[in-house]
Amino acid sequence: MYSNIDPPGVVVRNRCFITLLIIAIIRMGAVIPIPGISQYELFEYVQKNPLTNNPLTSIISDNNNYAISIFAFNIYPYINGSIILQLAGSFIPDLAEKQKDGELYNRKEVTLYQRILTIGIALIQSINLAFYLKKILFNWNWFLVGTTILWLTVGCFIILWLCERITIYGIGNGFSLLIFTNLMSNFIRFTQQTYSENLKSFIVIFIILYLIILTLVIIQQCEKRIPIISAKLFGDPLLTNPLYKLNYLPLKISQSGIMPLVLATSFLILPGSILVNLNLIGFLNENLAKIDIFSNPTFLTFLKTAYSLFYFGLIFAFDSFYSNIILNPKDLAKQLQTASVSIPNIRSGRQTGFYIKQTKTRINFMGTFLLSILTIIPNLVEVTLKISTFKMFGVSSLIIL
């Protein structure tokens, strides 16, 4: 698309134009409704039923938009596919090797797997949504089911293709840029709602948000550097030079990234999803409403606090579990010994593995604790300050970004 004779300024300008054009197309597609779905009936259903534990939760995020657009799934099937592929790589050695390999053929093969997973997840979600609309729409029929599945699946594929065009011909990574765009759209609505509720809460929320972003940057960037030395360098006069810097083995504070949040969230929403699919959620709500204690605000606050603490424990447990899968100290010690590399003052082999495990456990405890605290902050803010708009900013989206 670009010739070798184009000056750098023209190339940057063209890339910016392509990036902005594609983002504008995606944003316009997010407000184009799927033909055949009555917005009035959707509006009535949303007013009578809260948007929790049903397929509409991630599609209708506020009370100002009651349309299911052709780009309703946005980038979420791709994110879910990436997470599944990453999790599968932890248990399938061949896939993990291809993910780590830098050869073009292996990278293309992994990309193909990711595209297949993305389209497959979009197809499953669209089928689930199309049949869920049966309880909402009066004119529900099989033709509407087919068109809804087609529009949503094709819309997901179009977003996938447009994000790849941004990566190739635009500026930066297209998928990360789309996540950033979604966060900024939520930020504007979040600012308006929070400012209209309470000015003091508005200032407090922004201070908390700033501290969350700062802590996430620290978690993602900080690392423990363990010095290592190769047997080939023994006797080298450079080692006696105090200005000479040894090679080091970096150990990140957070090894598992977003995976603990995904596993913990999936564990929590699974019971609710089963009840919704079995059409038992309405029956359960009616019977619980008859019990006086469930209408007591103090008891509801206690339940929210208990939920946050349970969520904290799940993230802590899953992060500890998954970090051990990603980095095995025994395997790492064997690799260092095979390469004739050792840690100064530490014997190669079992002692090296024990030292790496001990160091990793200490720094991972701090990273896991901070990550668990950050994820429950929106729930704690809702309980203490009675502000629910803070949930618009997911810690998982900030980590992906």
Secondary structure, 3 states (H helix, E strand, C coil): CCCCCCCHHHHHHHHHHHHHHHHHHHHHHCCCECCCCCHHHHHHHHHHCCCCCCCCCCCCCCCCCCCCECCCCCCHHHHHHHHHHHHHHCCCHHHHHHHHCCCHHHHHHHHHHHHHHHHHHHHHHHHHHHHHHHHCCCCCCHHHHHHHHHHHHHHHHHHHHHHHHHHHHCCCCHHHHHHHHHHHHHHHHHHHHHHHHCHHHHHHHHHHHHHHHHHHHHHHHCEEEEEEEEHHHCCCHHHHCCCCCCEEEEEECCCCCCHHHHHHHHHHHHHHHHHHHCCCHHHHHHHHHCCHHHHCHHHHHHHHHHHHHHHHHHHHHHHHHHHHHHCCHHHHHHHHHHCCEECCCCCCCHHHHHHHHHHHHHHHHHHHHHHHHHHHHHHHHHHHHCCCHHHHCCHHHHHHC
